[in-house]
Amino acid sequence: MLKMFSDVDINRPYYDVVFSGSLDLIKGFVIGFIEGNELEGEAIFSDEHHADDEGKFGQLLRLIAVKDKTVRVIICCRFHELISQALEKRKDEIPIAIQSVKKIKGASFGFRYKTFSEEHGEKLKNVFGNLPKGLTMESGYSPEEILNPKAKGIEAYAPLHHYELRARGRVSGFIRSVIDFYGQVEHNSLVELEPIKLEYE
């Protein structure tokens, strides 16, 4: 059975691996290779929406980009080298090839949020003010609260609100932590997220 990492270890190396071939074939081959060889590792396929897709192995499957018959996959722990060797042995049978490999140094994404609810405001400040292990908030993040007591109780009838919270910032850090946190906040309708940007060594 496929072993998954339940913890965040910033010393684990992650690589941005570009494959050529169809998405379904690449996904099936990579997952099958990990499963069949009982490897401990992760393959992260993620699209521009960064939607989670929990497979039957409980694996995090997100696709970063599918463009022209190339697929970018974030792979942990150098097992892409084993995949490359396996593909080379069967290159006449399997129409998949590794085009490039880059070691990932870190990742980041920008965000902004706004709410007129004090309750939601407190939750947002707590989420972005207490980042998980492996993440940091870059300088410039300063939530702005606007209070207008005269407007209290009339929000339903006028565009004036007694409370408003707005902020923008950028979260950076270890790739796995960035992807996990992105998935945590992306479904919050009060938060707008920019695409994840990778930094290479």
Secondary structure as UniProt FT lines:
FT   TURN            10..11
FT   STRAND          14..20
FT   HELIX           23..36
FT   TURN            37..38
FT   STRAND          43..44
FT   TURN            48..49
FT   TURN            56..57
FT   STRAND          65..67
FT   TURN            68..69
FT   STRAND          70..76
FT   TURN            77..79
FT   HELIX           80..89
FT   TURN            90..93
FT   STRAND          97..115
FT   HELIX           118..129
FT   TURN            133..134
FT   STRAND          135..137
FT   TURN            139..140
FT   STRAND          144..147
FT   HELIX           149..151
FT   TURN            152..153
FT   TURN            155..157
FT   STRAND          163..173
FT   HELIX           175..185
FT   TURN            186..187
FT   TURN            189..190
FT   STRAND          191..193
FT   STRAND          197..200
//
